[in-house]
């Protein structure tokens, strides 16, 4: 099991450094953002196990950031631990925080709070992005993937798909090859050119008859390539689960 990702939203870099130096690196991976807007984007894309949010940051309304985190379906399930030099624990808990710590941060207190709010080995709903101009695929998947374990998103073409990936990185991408504006090959090329997306699992599902060159190209750049002919939702759902299990 990978170590647990702790996202620290704090304008003071020492807060991140303190936790990186004092928390067990085999158990926790600590990263930081210096303002609330960057923190929101990182939380949506990276899906950390816990967020530590400073209440007092220049130019940031941290209460609004907390509100957005708890009201966005993408981040609502991520526990948020507030930390500040001012004691507003009652308000923080009322607004949805999982815990409240006073500054200066005590690594031992942080460790205890993390153990309280992290549900050990709790399964997180996996985000599946379907990029396909045929809505039949996502309709079928909705019947075969349990809502409790999967969040399904869709985009009608490659350009919209890339925008969706930039906003909310999925756990797996289901990609058609033949689409308007930007086809599947173009999406693959752009993703694999981005260091942050080179490891994104991609399942290609297409009716296109591949040339030998195209088949070789896909073999080198995607996880699985399936034919749409005889498409079965159960088989595709099983393939998605298999790829995600392999990536854990």
Secondary structure, 3 states (H helix, E strand, C coil): CCCEEEEEECCCHHHHHHHHHHCCCCCEEEEEECCHHHHHHHHHHHCCCEEEEECEECCEEHHHHHHHHHHCCCCCCCEEEEEECCCCHHHHHHCCCCEEEECCCCHHHHHHHHHHHCCCCCCCCEEEEEECCCCHHHHHHHHHCCCCCEEEEEECCHHHHHHHHHHCCCCEEEECCCCCCCCHHHHHHHHHCCCCCCCCEEEEEECCCCCHHHHHHHHHHCCEEEECCCCCHHHHHHHHHHHHHHHC
